[in-house]
Amino acid sequence: MYSKSSPIAEAPQPQAERHIMRRDEVELKTGFKRAHIYNLMKEGKFPRAKRIGLRAVGWDSLEIEQWITERLAQQA
């Protein structure tokens, strides 16, 4: 049996939970405003929004995180 102080007994850190991001959260995460996000989507340079209701869209949080990671990697 492992003791609580044993590093083996510690659970691995969970990855960020996948969720639907609404536009305000995408704006905060990317620093882009609505018009720029939609222009990038139109050009195929940003993840597409998914319809989540009759008048509502959202973005897959994992797609946004991956997009950000790729942009940062290009800067290096």
N, C-alpha and C positions, 0 to 999 in steps of 0.2 A: 504494500500500500504506500502511496506517495503522501508526503506531508504537504501542508498548504504552502510552506516556504520553498518547496522544490520547484525549480524552473520547469520541470517536465509536467507538473500538474497544472500549470497555467494554460488557460485556453488561448488559442491564437486570436489575434485581433481580427474582428470581423471587417470585411470590406464595406465600403459605403453601400447602404441599402438602396436598391433600385426603386425609383419612384417617378411619378409624372411631375415634371417641372412646369409650372405656369410661366407666362411671359415675364412677369416681374422678377421671378427667381432667376430666369435665364439672363435677364438684363443685369442683375446684380452679379451673377457668376462670371459673365463675359465682359462686362463694362460697356456693352453695346446697347444702343437704344432700339426701339421697335423697328423703325424704318430700315436701319442698317441690317438688323437680323433678317428681315424679310427680303432685302436686296441680296444678301449672301445666299439665302435659301433659293431664291430665283436663279442665281448663277450656279447653283449646285455646290457651293462652298461652305455650307452649313447644314447640320442635320435638319431634316424636314420635320415639321410639326405633325402630330398625329391628332386626328379628330377624336375628341373624347365626349362630345355631346353635340346637340343641334347647333349651338353657337359657341362652342368651347374647343380650344385646342391645347395641347401640351406637348412637351418634349420628353423623350426618354432620358433620364438622368445619366445613364451609362454612356449614351451616345454623346451627350454634351461633355462629360468628363473625358471621354476618349478624344473628342475634337480639341479640347483645351490642351491635353497632353501632347497631341500631335503638333499643335501650334508652338508650344514651348520647346519641343524637340527640334523644330525647324530653326529656332532662334539660336540654338547652341552651335 
